[in-house]
Amino acid sequence: MLKNKLQKYKLILASGSPRRQQFFKDLDLDFEIRLKEIEEIYPPELKAEEITNYLAKLKASAFEGELNSNEILITSDTIVWHNNKALGKPKDAQDAFDILKSLSNATHEVITSVCFKTNIESTVMYEVTKVTFNELSDEAIRYYIENYKPFDKAGAYGIQEWIGFVGVSKIEGSYANVMGMPTDKVYEYLSSLS
């Protein structure tokens, strides 16, 4: 459906995330993957969606001057926002343990920003989903880290994995957003292009 509407455009997904790539396949969209190494550093005064908006735009800016007139570049960034600070990807197993321990028996926000860039302009949108965890035992946290190695995931967990099945008691908002892409908003934006 949307694929036909977008025939005059070429979608470029600048993400190495297998989950984000799968979303685009599942949305039945043709796309190409183009990757660039970006140092994800943001000004320390930024908070919540200001961080993800900044990083999504930063990732897109690496392609400045390289896009053809029919190309739409899509970049994104996800963080877990908890106790007024951003939780990114864990540095090691101990960091992952500490992060998950802090999320235990509490509600946090998962924020994803998406930047759509053409050779003329860029548009950024974001989505916030609230996720509540049950109390996680140390044993459960260690089991998850050892068996699922969530070192490439913001907040040290993937909701689609074991910990999401046993640990998450409530979600308010988009489930796909927690996995790294607010697919409904992406689809809506792409549908609005003429």
N, C-alpha and C positions, 0 to 999 in steps of 0.2 A: 504494500500500500504506500508507505512513505518512500520506499525505495524508488518507485516510479516518479514521485514528485521531485525527488532529488537528483534525477538523471543528469541535469546540467551541472551538478556540483560534484566535486571529488572530496570525500571526507578523509581527513588525516587524523588518526588518533596518536597523540604523542604520549603513549604510556606503555611501559613494559609490564604492567600488571595483568596477569592472566585473567583475573576476575573482570577487569574493565573490558578487555578484549572480548571475553565471552558475552558480556552484556550486549555489545554491538552486534555480535553474531546472532544472539537471541532476539534482538530487535529487528533482525532480517535486513541489516544495512550493509552495503558494500563499503569497505574502508581499507585504507593502507596504514601501516604502522611506520612512523618515523620517530626515532629516538635521539635525544641529545642529553649529555650529562650536564646536570644543573646542580650547583651547590645550593641546597635549600636553606638559605639563611634569611631571616626576616628581622626587621627592627624590633627590639625588645619591648617597645611600648604597645605593640599591636596586641589585640585581644580577639579571641573567638573567631568569628567569620572574617575579621580583618586579616588574620593570618592566612587562612586558606585562600581568600580573594587575592592577596598579595602574591602568594606562591603560585597560584594558577596562572596569574598574569606574567609572573617572572618566567615560568616555563614556556609560555607562549612567546615572550619577547626574544627568546633565543632563535626564533625563526623569522625575525624581522627582515624584510627585503627578500625572502626566499619563496614566498607563496605566489602562485599563479592566480589570475583573476577568478578562476572557477573553483579554487580550493578553500575548504573550511577546515582550519586546524582546531582540534579539540584537546585541551589540556585540563588537568584537574588535580586537586589536592584534598586529602582527608586528614583531619585530626580528631582526637578524642579530647574534649574539653571538660575538665573535672577540677573542682576546688579552685576555680579561677586560674587554671594553668593548662597549657597544651601538653598532651601526652602524645609523642610521636612514636616512631618505631623503637623498640627496646635495643639497648646496646649489647646486652648479653643475657644469660639465663637469670642472673640475680636481679637485673633491672626489670626483666619481664615479670618475675615473681613479685617484686615491689609494686609494679604498676597494677597487676591483677589483684593484689592484696588491697590496694587503695580503692579499687572499683567494687570489691566485695561488699554486699549488703548496702549498696548505694546506687543513686541514679546519676548518669553522666550524659553528656551530649556528644553525638557524632556529627561533625560538620564537614560537608564536602562542598567545595566550590568548583565550578566548571567555567572555563573560558573558551569562547568561540571566537576565533580570529580569522579574518580575511585579510587580503592585501590592503584593504581600506580602513577597516575598523575592528574593534573587539568588544565583545559583550561578556560580562561576568554575572553568573547567578550562583546562589548557594542554597543549600537545604540543611535543616537541623532536625535530627531525630534523637529523642530521649530514650535511653536504654537503662533498664533497672536490672541489677544482678541480685540473685539470692546471696546468702552468705556462702562464700567458697572456702572449703577447708584447705589447709596448707597442702594436704595430700592430693586433693583434686587439682590444685594449681600446679604442683610439681608434675603430676601425671600428664596434664595438658602440655606443659612446656616441653617435657621430655619426648612425648609422642608426636606433637604437632609442630614444634619449633616455630612459634609465631613471630619470628624476628623481622619479617618483612611487613608486619601489620601495625598500623597506628593503634595505640592502646594495648598492644600485645595480645590481641585476640581476633579471631575470625568468627563472626556470628553464625556462619554456615557450618562451623566445625563442632566437635564434641562439646566444647565449653558453652557454645550457644544453646545447644539442646538441653544441657543439664543445669546451666547457670543463669540463663536469662529468664526473668519472670514477667517482664513487661516491656513492650516497645510502643512508643508514641511517635508516629510518623512513618516515613518510608523505610522499609526493610532493605531494599536495594541500596539506599543511601549508606546504610551501615556497612555494606560490602564495598562501598567506594564509588558509587555512581547513582545520583538521583534520576533513574531512568525515565520516570514519568515527565520530569521537567525538561530533560534533554530531548525527549521525543516531541514534547509540546513546542519547544523552541525551534527544532528542525522543521516541524510541520508548519510553522508560521512563515517560513521562507518561501518567497514566491519564485 
